[in-house]
Every structure is written in C-alpha cells, then in structure tokens.
Amino acid sequence: MSESLSLRSRFKNSVVKNTLYLASNYIIPKLTDETIVKLSDKLNNFKAPAGKIFFDHIFINLKRKLPYLSKNVKKGILDNFISNFLLLSGERRESFIKKNGFYPPLFYVISPTMHCNLKCYGCYSANYTRSDMLSYEKINQIIDEGKSFGIFFYTFSGGEPFIRKDILDVIEKNSDCYFQIYTNGSLIDGKMAERLANMGNVFPCISVEGFEDETDERRGKGHFKKVVSAMNYLKDNGMLFGFSATATRFNNDVIVSNEFIDFYVKQGCFLGWYFNYIPIGREPDINLMPTPEQRNYRRKRVFEIRETKPIVVADFWNDGVLSHGCLSGGRVYLHVNANGGVEPCVFAQFAADNIFDKSMEDILNSMYFKSIRKEQMNVKNRLRPCMIIDHPHILRKVVSEGNAKATQEGGDSIITELKGKMDEYSQSYGKIADEIWKEEFGEGKFFYTYDGKKTELNEDDYYRRSFYPLDGGKTKNKTKELNKS
C-alpha cells in the first residue's frame, strides 16, 4: 500500500469513528427504532432479509444500551465492532477474495487454554490435553494474520479463558479489535470488571444452565451466586455482556422461558447465545441431547423472544436461516484449540492442520476445509445446518477425505461408537425440520416475519454469492458490492 493511500485510509478511518462517536452522544439516542433500522440496512449491507432483520435487532438494542455504557466501552463498540469490523475492513477482505476466490472468515474462535476451575458434566472440551501450546506471542501472531484478511472480531473460549493471566494483555495489545469471551464468570470480580471496562473492547458471555438449581447442579453449589455477582460487577462498570446457555434434555424448556429471559435482562444482559448439547468431551451421552421435539420448540421460542424481549438472542443450531446455513469450515468462522489444531468449529473436533505448521490462509485452502464448504453448498434446509448432528454422514466424509484426526482423547467416538445413534437422531429431527422447511419457508423461497408478513428469502442466490463472490449469483465480477463485513 502506498504512503498516500495509507494516509487517505487513516483520514477516512478517523472521520468515520469521530462521526459515529459524536452521533452516539447527540443523535442516535433521539432516533426512532424505524430510523435505526434504515441506518442498520446501510451498515450491514445484507442482501437476504432474515440476516438483515437480525442485525436490525442488534442496533436497536444497542441504541437502548448506549446511555448505560462507560465511555471506553462505548468507544470500543463504535471504533472496533462497528467501524473496524463492519465498516472499514472491506478493502482487506476484498483483497483476500481476489486472491483466493472465497470470503475470509468473519471471526476466529481461539481457545488460549483448556484448563478450567470447574468440572462440569458434559463439558465439550474436557479431554483435550492441558499443554497450552498457544503462547502470548503465538496468539498475537494468529490475530495479526487475521487482521490482514480484515478480521477484527475474535472470540476466546476454552477451558476458562480468564485462567490465562496474560489473556487481558492480548486484548489490550490488540486495541483495534473486538473480543468476545465465553466464561463461567467465577473469576470476574470488581477489580477485573473495572479493568475490562477500561479496555472497552471485550464482551463477556457468561455460561448459565437456567436458574440457581439448574446452574448449580451442573457447575457446583454456589456457582449461580457467582454468576449473578459477576453480572452485577459488569453492569455497575458500564459493560456490555451476555449469557451463554447450553440446551440439554433437562433444561431446554427452562432456558427459553419468559421467566428466564426476564431474569437475565434484569441482570443487564444485552445478548444471549444458545447452544445444543453435543455428545463429545467428558462422558459423551446422547441422552443429554434435547429431543427433536424439544429442539423445534426451542427454535420457535427463540424466534418469539427475539421479537418480543429487549435482548438479542440467537441459536447456533436453529437459526440457520439467519446465517444461511452452517458457519464452520472457515465460511464464517473456525476454531484454533490450545494446541494449535485448527478445527472447523469448536464442536467438530477434528483437525488436519496445525497453526504451528501452516499459515491460516493455507489451512483455509486445505482439502479438509474446502471439502466442508463444498458440502455446505448442498445442504438446502437451513433448519438442519449442522454436519455433526443433522448430517453426520458429511462429518464422517470430510474427516476421511481431509485426513483429519480427533483433537481430544476419545473425540472420534461421535463418528465411530455413536455413529448409529447420531444417524437415528438426524433422521428423527429431519422429519420434523423438512416438513417445517416446506410449509413455513417454501423450501427457501420465503419466510414469515413475527407480524405474519410473507417475505421473499432469496436463499439460493445469496448462498451462491456467499461462497463465490466473484462469479456467483447476481454480483458477478462486481467487487464493489462485496459485503463490507
């Protein structure tokens, strides 16, 4: 990049960020929700309506939260999440696309450690080795390469990320990025909450199982009170934060109840992520999985919550219509475990390559990741996006074709001992999901909004462009129309 172009870019960045910050103080709080939606449409540039509506909810709820956020937290959201991540990464992403022919991921999940101070049953990462090969320097190297692709959003998982004493140093060093941290919350005290608020570029998501009985039953007696305490510290320091809930057969209905949502909204949660229990890790048990009927009930309730409650919620297994299918394999994200193994997602725990041996760009171009993205193209029902539990034959196929190996002890059981049960589950849920996809979504042609409006979905066209932006769909060779995010 020439010096003059660099100066122009810095000037543009400065103008965008200063304008946003001034608007957040004097203009945005006075805008109606309808006006926020119009502005959101210009920012997120979504061509498919379901994803656009989801971003509308993010910006509407963010407008409501802005007056309660600390100065640095507000600045981190505006500078890093909205400006760097959504608005100003386009040139770098476009350069990656022209070189490789596909979009780079929107974000990485990095597990800096697999150590944890709890011992929850069903933990998906319990059997990883505890060697923690990702040094402070290596994590920064991964992030630096990601920035060159236009990636300014990173998620830390684990294990318990806050066990790493240097993880906050990584966040401080990368002050141009925005970080989400999945945490059990037990290590967040007043002092840590104050430091996180001062940094401003971190969003904690605290794991819960429901209320006190459900949370303590899985995570240990007294843990729920630590969660509530952590949320109070974060709220008192003007932080933006959320909850993370894993649905099992025993808490599925609780975590989508109005009482549950109202409680965590009262604690100050801006966002809630829902995960489906997957039989991996510590003592995998398919009987912990929500039944197909429970999963469908959760799907409907998450849709209702998103439209009726002052909180942003999403379900990684039931919201495939929002994300246009599975996120894994680098299409939207990937996972780097604490040993450097690069996995399609945190639940598909098979790796063909290691970040110590190859660059991330080479790994994204590997047979393993290309095979996953190819298979994703053929999955038409967005209510069945997952190659682990919805299409387990695909997981077995790509692992074999990509010469991938299980990354934790016993990790291959989901494609060996549990093969028959996973196939049975996918078939049972498939009967429900296929009928709904046909009746409620016209097999991808439309969907119904919460107020009953029938809206064109345009899935096939959008999905082609999301894989082949240079020669797919209606945007052939029109690189100016590339999604800024």
KOLTI-388644 format. One record per residue (C-alpha): x, y, z; residue in one letter. Coordinates in nm, 3 decimals, padded with zeros to 5 digits. Layout:
REM KOLTI-388644
PT       X       Y       Z resn
PT       X       Y       Z    A
...
//
This chain:
REM KOLTI-388644
PT       X       Y       Z resn
PT  00.000  00.000  00.000    M
PT  00.137  00.337 -00.097    S
PT  00.205  00.607  00.162    E
PT -00.061  00.837  00.015    S
PT -00.322  00.561  00.021    L
PT -00.227  00.484  00.380    S
PT -00.277  00.849  00.473    L
PT -00.613  00.856  00.297    R
PT -00.719  00.539  00.478    S
PT -00.618  00.680  00.815    R
PT -00.808  01.000  00.741    F
PT -01.118  00.804  00.637    K
PT -01.098  00.588  00.949    N
PT -01.069  00.893  01.170    S
PT -01.366  01.066  01.008    V
PT -01.588  00.757  01.035    V
PT -01.502  00.694  01.401    K
PT -01.535  01.055  01.514    N
PT -01.866  01.090  01.332    T
PT -02.003  00.773  01.490    L
PT -01.891  00.875  01.838    Y
PT -02.048  01.219  01.812    L
PT -02.368  01.069  01.672    A
PT -02.384  00.818  01.959    S
PT -02.386  01.102  02.210    N
PT -02.615  01.355  02.044    Y
PT -02.816  01.196  01.764    I
PT -02.864  00.818  01.797    I
PT -03.042  00.825  02.138    P
PT -03.310  01.051  01.986    K
PT -03.374  00.836  01.677    L
PT -03.680  00.616  01.642    T
PT -03.643  00.241  01.601    D
PT -03.762  00.276  01.241    E
PT -03.479  00.520  01.164    T
PT -03.229  00.288  01.335    I
PT -03.346  00.007  01.105    V
PT -03.285  00.223  00.798    K
PT -02.936  00.307  00.918    L
PT -02.873 -00.060  01.003    S
PT -02.958 -00.156  00.646    D
PT -02.688  00.076  00.519    K
PT -02.431 -00.055  00.769    L
PT -02.472 -00.431  00.744    N
PT -02.537 -00.450  00.367    N
PT -02.724 -00.781  00.400    F
PT -02.895 -00.886  00.078    K
PT -03.103 -01.158  00.247    A
PT -03.385 -01.033  00.470    P
PT -03.356 -01.281  00.758    A
PT -02.996 -01.183  00.835    G
PT -03.081 -00.815  00.787    K
PT -03.360 -00.835  01.046    I
PT -03.119 -00.992  01.296    F
PT -02.876 -00.703  01.259    F
PT -03.168 -00.462  01.296    D
PT -03.227 -00.611  01.641    H
PT -02.861 -00.568  01.734    I
PT -02.860 -00.199  01.651    F
PT -03.200 -00.125  01.808    I
PT -03.097 -00.290  02.134    N
PT -02.756 -00.123  02.120    L
PT -02.927  00.216  02.095    K
PT -03.114  00.135  02.416    R
PT -02.795  00.033  02.593    K
PT -02.569  00.322  02.489    L
PT -02.667  00.560  02.774    P
PT -02.569  00.297  03.034    Y
PT -02.227  00.212  02.894    L
PT -01.897  00.352  03.015    S
PT -01.707  00.588  02.786    K
PT -01.442  00.329  02.693    N
PT -01.695  00.051  02.637    V
PT -01.896  00.272  02.406    K
PT -01.580  00.372  02.222    K
PT -01.474  00.006  02.185    G
PT -01.808 -00.088  02.030    I
PT -01.814  00.207  01.793    L
PT -01.445  00.200  01.695    D
PT -01.378 -00.173  01.685    N
PT -01.704 -00.359  01.631    F
PT -01.894 -00.117  01.408    I
PT -01.610  00.073  01.239    S
PT -01.318 -00.172  01.208    N
PT -01.524 -00.492  01.188    F
PT -01.833 -00.383  00.994    L
PT -01.736 -00.072  00.800    L
PT -01.363 -00.042  00.739    L
PT -01.245 -00.399  00.672    S
PT -01.378 -00.414  00.316    G
PT -01.054 -00.345  00.127    E
PT -00.861 -00.616  00.311    R
PT -01.144 -00.867  00.269    R
PT -01.173 -00.781 -00.099    E
PT -00.801 -00.837 -00.145    S
PT -00.832 -01.183  00.016    F
PT -01.128 -01.268 -00.208    I
PT -00.945 -01.168 -00.526    K
PT -00.651 -01.385 -00.428    K
PT -00.839 -01.692 -00.302    N
PT -01.181 -01.677 -00.468    G
PT -01.382 -01.702 -00.144    F
PT -01.461 -01.490  00.159    Y
PT -01.227 -01.499  00.458    P
PT -01.393 -01.588  00.790    P
PT -01.575 -01.311  00.975    L
PT -01.409 -01.418  01.300    F
PT -01.199 -01.682  01.475    Y
PT -01.266 -01.866  01.797    V
PT -00.937 -01.916  01.981    I
PT -00.902 -02.131  02.291    S
PT -00.593 -01.996  02.469    P
PT -00.624 -02.269  02.734    T
PT -00.820 -02.585  02.802    M
PT -00.767 -02.553  03.177    H
PT -01.075 -02.476  03.384    C
PT -01.150 -02.423  03.752    N
PT -01.478 -02.619  03.721    L
PT -01.558 -02.978  03.631    K
PT -01.899 -02.971  03.462    C
PT -02.052 -03.292  03.332    Y
PT -02.087 -03.299  02.956    G
PT -01.807 -03.044  02.905    C
PT -01.723 -03.042  02.535    Y
PT -01.351 -02.967  02.592    S
PT -01.276 -03.184  02.896    A
PT -01.049 -03.437  02.725    N
PT -00.809 -03.203  02.546    Y
PT -00.451 -03.213  02.667    T
PT -00.355 -02.935  02.905    R
PT -00.029 -02.836  02.733    S
PT -00.145 -02.486  02.626    D
PT  00.095 -02.451  02.334    M
PT -00.052 -02.117  02.225    L
PT  00.187 -01.867  02.377    S
PT  00.114 -01.497  02.415    Y
PT  00.326 -01.437  02.104    E
PT  00.151 -01.709  01.901    K
PT -00.197 -01.578  01.982    I
PT -00.093 -01.232  01.868    N
PT  00.057 -01.378  01.552    Q
PT -00.275 -01.551  01.470    I
PT -00.461 -01.226  01.528    I
PT -00.213 -01.024  01.320    D
PT -00.260 -01.256  01.023    E
PT -00.636 -01.235  01.073    G
PT -00.623 -00.855  01.062    K
PT -00.452 -00.875  00.724    S
PT -00.768 -01.054  00.600    F
PT -00.994 -00.787  00.753    G
PT -01.080 -00.987  01.067    I
PT -01.122 -00.756  01.367    F
PT -01.354 -00.974  01.578    F
PT -01.226 -01.265  01.790    Y
PT -01.383 -01.499  02.041    T
PT -01.189 -01.659  02.326    F
PT -01.317 -01.990  02.457    S
PT -01.165 -02.285  02.637    G
PT -01.139 -02.409  02.907    G
PT -01.181 -02.095  03.111    E
PT -01.001 -01.811  02.927    P
PT -00.955 -01.592  03.236    F
PT -00.730 -01.859  03.390    I
PT -00.465 -01.732  03.146    R
PT -00.316 -01.433  03.329    K
PT -00.190 -01.284  03.002    D
PT -00.520 -01.300  02.812    I
PT -00.609 -00.945  02.911    L
PT -00.268 -00.836  02.785    D
PT -00.355 -00.983  02.444    V
PT -00.679 -00.785  02.441    I
PT -00.504 -00.465  02.544    E
PT -00.234 -00.510  02.279    K
PT -00.494 -00.556  02.006    N
PT -00.686 -00.242  02.090    S
PT -00.821 -00.219  01.734    D
PT -01.010 -00.549  01.767    C
PT -01.327 -00.651  01.949    Y
PT -01.321 -00.963  02.167    F
PT -01.599 -01.187  02.291    Q
PT -01.509 -01.417  02.581    I
PT -01.704 -01.728  02.681    Y
PT -01.651 -01.761  03.056    T
PT -01.805 -01.933  03.356    N
PT -01.790 -01.595  03.529    G
PT -01.638 -01.718  03.855    S
PT -01.318 -01.515  03.812    L
PT -01.489 -01.184  03.736    I
PT -01.471 -00.970  04.048    D
PT -01.494 -00.594  04.089    G
PT -01.130 -00.538  04.001    K
PT -01.147 -00.744  03.681    M
PT -01.476 -00.584  03.575    A
PT -01.318 -00.242  03.618    E
PT -01.018 -00.341  03.404    R
PT -01.243 -00.488  03.132    L
PT -01.446 -00.167  03.125    A
PT -01.131  00.042  03.099    N
PT -01.016 -00.163  02.800    M
PT -01.359 -00.128  02.643    G
PT -01.310 -00.381  02.362    N
PT -01.426 -00.700  02.533    V
PT -01.771 -00.860  02.561    F
PT -01.804 -01.139  02.824    P
PT -02.066 -01.412  02.771    C
PT -02.130 -01.596  03.096    I
PT -02.240 -01.959  03.090    S
PT -02.563 -02.046  03.270    V
PT -02.784 -02.354  03.275    E
PT -03.104 -02.181  03.386    G
PT -03.170 -02.053  03.737    F
PT -02.992 -02.149  04.059    E
PT -03.099 -02.514  04.071    D
PT -03.002 -02.591  03.710    E
PT -02.676 -02.394  03.717    T
PT -02.552 -02.528  04.050    D
PT -02.649 -02.883  03.956    E
PT -02.408 -02.878  03.663    R
PT -02.142 -02.631  03.774    R
PT -02.128 -02.679  04.150    G
PT -02.311 -02.549  04.456    K
PT -02.290 -02.173  04.492    G
PT -02.188 -02.108  04.132    H
PT -02.513 -01.934  04.037    F
PT -02.449 -01.667  04.300    K
PT -02.105 -01.609  04.147    K
PT -02.268 -01.563  03.805    V
PT -02.515 -01.306  03.939    V
PT -02.232 -01.131  04.124    S
PT -02.018 -01.117  03.809    A
PT -02.306 -00.972  03.608    M
PT -02.363 -00.707  03.875    N
PT -01.995 -00.607  03.864    Y
PT -02.008 -00.581  03.485    L
PT -02.330 -00.380  03.485    K
PT -02.201 -00.144  03.756    D
PT -01.894 -00.075  03.541    N
PT -02.093  00.006  03.228    G
PT -02.002 -00.313  03.045    M
PT -02.185 -00.478  02.757    L
PT -02.223 -00.853  02.827    F
PT -02.449 -01.153  02.774    G
PT -02.529 -01.510  02.870    F
PT -02.448 -01.841  02.706    S
PT -02.680 -02.138  02.761    A
PT -02.634 -02.499  02.653    T
PT -02.963 -02.680  02.598    A
PT -02.994 -03.034  02.726    T
PT -03.293 -03.263  02.756    R
PT -03.338 -03.141  03.113    F
PT -03.316 -02.762  03.082    N
PT -03.428 -02.699  02.723    N
PT -03.765 -02.551  02.815    D
PT -03.634 -02.356  03.115    V
PT -03.376 -02.155  02.920    I
PT -03.630 -02.027  02.668    V
PT -03.899 -01.943  02.922    S
PT -04.016 -01.586  02.971    N
PT -03.909 -01.605  03.335    E
PT -03.553 -01.699  03.236    F
PT -03.523 -01.421  02.978    I
PT -03.678 -01.160  03.206    D
PT -03.436 -01.252  03.484    F
PT -03.122 -01.214  03.271    Y
PT -03.250 -00.897  03.108    V
PT -03.286 -00.760  03.461    K
PT -02.925 -00.861  03.535    Q
PT -02.821 -00.644  03.240    G
PT -02.763 -00.897  02.959    C
PT -02.757 -00.746  02.611    F
PT -02.730 -01.076  02.427    L
PT -02.791 -01.447  02.475    G
PT -02.635 -01.735  02.280    W
PT -02.798 -02.078  02.271    Y
PT -02.604 -02.398  02.209    F
PT -02.728 -02.754  02.166    N
PT -02.555 -03.018  02.378    Y
PT -02.333 -03.233  02.153    I
PT -02.215 -03.575  02.278    P
PT -01.841 -03.502  02.284    I
PT -01.586 -03.436  02.556    G
PT -01.649 -03.563  02.908    R
PT -01.854 -03.885  02.906    E
PT -02.050 -03.817  02.584    P
PT -02.416 -03.905  02.636    D
PT -02.665 -03.880  02.351    I
PT -02.944 -03.893  02.609    N
PT -02.842 -03.545  02.723    L
PT -02.934 -03.406  02.381    M
PT -03.270 -03.229  02.360    P
PT -03.522 -03.446  02.178    T
PT -03.610 -03.344  01.821    P
PT -03.941 -03.210  01.952    E
PT -03.763 -03.007  02.224    Q
PT -03.521 -02.865  01.970    R
PT -03.808 -02.750  01.750    N
PT -03.984 -02.594  02.050    Y
PT -03.664 -02.401  02.130    R
PT -03.646 -02.284  01.769    R
PT -03.994 -02.132  01.791    K
PT -03.934 -01.977  02.133    R
PT -03.603 -01.814  02.031    V
PT -03.784 -01.653  01.737    F
PT -04.053 -01.519  01.973    E
PT -03.800 -01.396  02.230    I
PT -03.603 -01.208  01.966    R
PT -03.917 -01.024  01.857    E
PT -04.074 -00.955  02.196    T
PT -03.797 -00.907  02.453    K
PT -03.534 -00.630  02.490    P
PT -03.244 -00.867  02.427    I
PT -03.066 -01.007  02.121    V
PT -03.077 -01.389  02.111    V
PT -02.956 -01.648  01.862    A
PT -02.941 -02.027  01.848    D
PT -02.647 -02.180  01.662    F
PT -02.843 -02.493  01.572    W
PT -03.183 -02.341  01.498    N
PT -03.101 -02.009  01.335    D
PT -02.954 -02.135  01.011    G
PT -03.196 -01.909  00.825    V
PT -03.016 -01.608  00.976    L
PT -02.667 -01.733  00.889    S
PT -02.763 -01.909  00.564    H
PT -02.651 -02.246  00.695    G
PT -02.354 -02.379  00.888    C
PT -02.088 -02.130  00.996    L
PT -01.800 -02.376  01.017    S
PT -01.503 -02.462  00.800    G
PT -01.397 -02.101  00.762    G
PT -01.714 -01.997  00.581    R
PT -01.790 -01.769  00.877    V
PT -01.558 -01.895  01.148    Y
PT -01.317 -02.165  01.264    L
PT -01.162 -02.276  01.592    H
PT -00.796 -02.279  01.697    V
PT -00.754 -02.502  02.001    N
PT -00.492 -02.456  02.272    A
PT -00.256 -02.698  02.096    N
PT -00.273 -02.510  01.767    G
PT -00.505 -02.754  01.590    G
PT -00.741 -02.574  01.351    V
PT -01.090 -02.723  01.369    E
PT -01.399 -02.642  01.157    P
PT -01.583 -02.537  01.475    C
PT -01.550 -02.586  01.849    V
PT -01.777 -02.893  01.834    F
PT -01.632 -03.057  01.521    A
PT -01.315 -03.159  01.697    Q
PT -01.112 -03.296  01.408    F
PT -00.810 -03.116  01.261    A
PT -00.597 -03.184  00.955    A
PT -00.355 -02.897  01.014    D
PT -00.188 -02.704  01.292    N
PT -00.120 -02.331  01.306    I
PT  00.241 -02.410  01.400    F
PT  00.291 -02.583  01.065    D
PT  00.092 -02.372  00.819    K
PT -00.046 -02.022  00.778    S
PT -00.418 -01.975  00.830    M
PT -00.455 -01.884  00.464    E
PT -00.306 -02.220  00.363    D
PT -00.530 -02.403  00.610    I
PT -00.840 -02.229  00.470    L
PT -00.733 -02.356  00.127    N
PT -00.676 -02.712  00.251    S
PT -00.864 -03.012  00.116    M
PT -01.034 -03.053  00.455    Y
PT -01.182 -02.703  00.472    F
PT -01.263 -02.693  00.100    K
PT -01.447 -03.022  00.136    S
PT -01.655 -02.884  00.423    I
PT -01.750 -02.571  00.232    R
PT -01.838 -02.779 -00.075    K
PT -02.070 -02.998  00.130    E
PT -02.231 -02.692  00.289    Q
PT -02.340 -02.583 -00.059    M
PT -02.552 -02.896 -00.093    N
PT -02.742 -02.854  00.237    V
PT -03.061 -02.678  00.135    K
PT -03.266 -02.696  00.456    N
PT -03.133 -02.419  00.679    R
PT -03.318 -02.572  00.976    L
PT -03.072 -02.864  00.951    R
PT -02.737 -02.684  00.911    P
PT -02.505 -02.897  01.125    C
PT -02.282 -03.167  00.981    M
PT -02.239 -03.315  01.331    I
PT -02.599 -03.381  01.435    I
PT -02.807 -03.304  01.123    D
PT -02.589 -03.465  00.855    H
PT -02.342 -03.690  01.041    P
PT -02.254 -03.871  00.721    H
PT -02.099 -03.543  00.598    I
PT -01.879 -03.517  00.907    L
PT -01.754 -03.872  00.852    R
PT -01.694 -03.800  00.483    K
PT -01.497 -03.476  00.525    V
PT -01.288 -03.617  00.809    V
PT -01.192 -03.908  00.585    S
PT -01.133 -03.701  00.272    E
PT -00.937 -03.436  00.460    G
PT -00.727 -03.688  00.656    N
PT -00.831 -03.514  00.979    A
PT -00.771 -03.658  01.323    K
PT -00.958 -03.624  01.651    A
PT -00.809 -03.345  01.862    T
PT -00.902 -03.475  02.206    Q
PT -00.894 -03.820  02.362    E
PT -01.198 -04.021  02.259    G
PT -01.302 -03.747  02.017    G
PT -01.360 -03.988  01.731    D
PT -01.641 -04.167  01.921    S
PT -01.900 -03.942  01.758    I
PT -01.815 -04.096  01.419    I
PT -01.747 -04.449  01.548    T
PT -01.929 -04.582  01.858    E
PT -02.208 -04.323  01.837    L
PT -02.246 -04.344  01.460    K
PT -02.577 -04.531  01.464    G
PT -02.734 -04.312  01.732    K
PT -02.626 -03.991  01.555    M
PT -02.781 -04.115  01.231    D
PT -03.102 -04.204  01.415    E
PT -03.120 -03.860  01.575    Y
PT -03.059 -03.678  01.247    S
PT -03.332 -03.877  01.076    Q
PT -03.583 -03.814  01.356    S
PT -03.523 -03.441  01.363    Y
PT -03.503 -03.435  00.984    G
PT -03.865 -03.548  00.951    K
PT -03.979 -03.254  01.164    I
PT -03.745 -02.996  01.008    A
PT -03.809 -03.096  00.647    D
PT -04.184 -03.056  00.689    E
PT -04.142 -02.713  00.851    I
PT -03.894 -02.603  00.583    W
PT -04.150 -02.691  00.319    K
PT -04.458 -02.541  00.487    E
PT -04.318 -02.233  00.667    E
PT -04.027 -02.144  00.439    F
PT -04.132 -02.267  00.094    G
PT -03.806 -02.468  00.086    E
PT -03.604 -02.148  00.099    G
PT -03.823 -01.920 -00.113    K
PT -03.985 -01.719  00.169    F
PT -04.030 -01.681  00.543    F
PT -04.284 -01.522  00.772    Y
PT -04.194 -01.231  00.996    T
PT -04.326 -01.217  01.350    Y
PT -04.617 -00.997  01.241    D
PT -04.715 -01.256  00.980    G
PT -04.575 -01.083  00.672    K
PT -04.462 -01.322  00.400    K
PT -04.117 -01.213  00.285    T
PT -03.900 -01.336 -00.002    E
PT -03.600 -01.524  00.134    L
PT -03.381 -01.540 -00.179    N
PT -03.167 -01.811 -00.021    E
PT -03.020 -01.980 -00.329    D
PT -02.890 -01.657 -00.481    D
PT -02.745 -01.528 -00.156    Y
PT -02.583 -01.860 -00.075    Y
PT -02.406 -01.877 -00.412    R
PT -02.264 -01.530 -00.360    R
PT -02.153 -01.615 -00.007    S
PT -01.928 -01.888 -00.149    F
PT -01.833 -01.750 -00.491    Y
PT -01.849 -01.368 -00.473    P
PT -01.655 -01.316 -00.796    L
PT -01.862 -01.538 -01.023    D
PT -02.174 -01.647 -00.834    G
PT -02.530 -01.516 -00.819    G
PT -02.616 -01.171 -00.947    K
PT -02.295 -00.999 -00.835    T
PT -02.064 -01.148 -01.095    K
PT -01.738 -00.952 -01.100    N
PT -01.897 -00.661 -00.913    K
PT -01.650 -00.645 -00.631    T
PT -01.787 -00.309 -00.516    K
PT -02.094 -00.492 -00.391    E
PT -01.896 -00.718 -00.160    L
PT -02.031 -00.732  00.191    N
PT -01.836 -00.477  00.397    K
PT -01.842 -00.710  00.695    S
//
